[in-house]
Amino acid sequence: MTITDQIVSISKADQNSHEACEQAPTVEMTDDEKIDLVAAHILEKYRAAFEELAK
C-alpha cells in the first residue's frame, strides 16, 4: 500500500465519520475526535499537495 492509498483511505474514513456527525444536530466530541475531523478537512482540501509530496 502506498502512502497515497493510505491518505485516501484515512480521508474516506474520516469523511464517513464527519457525515455521521452532520446528521446529529447536537454531538459532543472529545478533543481527539475534533482533531480527527479537522485533519479530515485538511486532507480533503490539500489532497493534491499531499499526493505530490508522496511521490
C-alpha positions in Angstrom: 0.0 0.0 0.0 1.4 3.4 -1.0 1.2 6.5 1.2 -1.3 7.9 -1.3 -3.5 4.9 -0.8 -3.2 5.4 3.0 -4.1 9.1 2.7 -7.2 8.3 0.6 -8.3 5.5 3.0 -7.9 7.8 6.0 -9.7 10.6 4.3 -12.6 8.4 3.3 -12.9 7.0 6.9 -12.8 10.5 8.3 -15.3 11.7 5.8 -17.8 9.0 6.8 -17.3 10.0 10.4 -17.8 13.6 9.5 -21.1 12.8 7.6 -22.4 10.9 10.7 -21.6 14.0 12.8 -23.5 16.3 10.5 -26.7 14.1 10.8 -26.8 14.6 14.5 -27.6 18.2 15.5 -26.0 18.0 18.9 -22.9 15.9 19.1 -20.5 16.0 22.0 -17.0 15.3 20.7 -13.7 14.6 22.5 -10.7 16.6 21.7 -9.3 13.7 19.7 -12.5 13.4 17.7 -12.3 17.2 16.9 -8.7 16.8 15.8 -9.7 13.9 13.5 -12.4 15.9 12.0 -10.2 18.9 11.3 -7.5 16.6 9.9 -10.0 15.1 7.5 -10.9 18.5 6.2 -7.2 19.4 5.8 -6.5 16.1 4.0 -9.5 16.7 1.7 -8.6 20.3 0.9 -4.9 19.7 0.3 -5.1 16.1 -1.1 -3.3 17.0 -4.3 -0.4 18.6 -2.4 -0.1 15.6 -0.2 -0.1 13.3 -3.2 2.6 15.4 -4.8 4.7 15.2 -1.7 4.2 11.4 -1.6 5.9 11.0 -5.0 
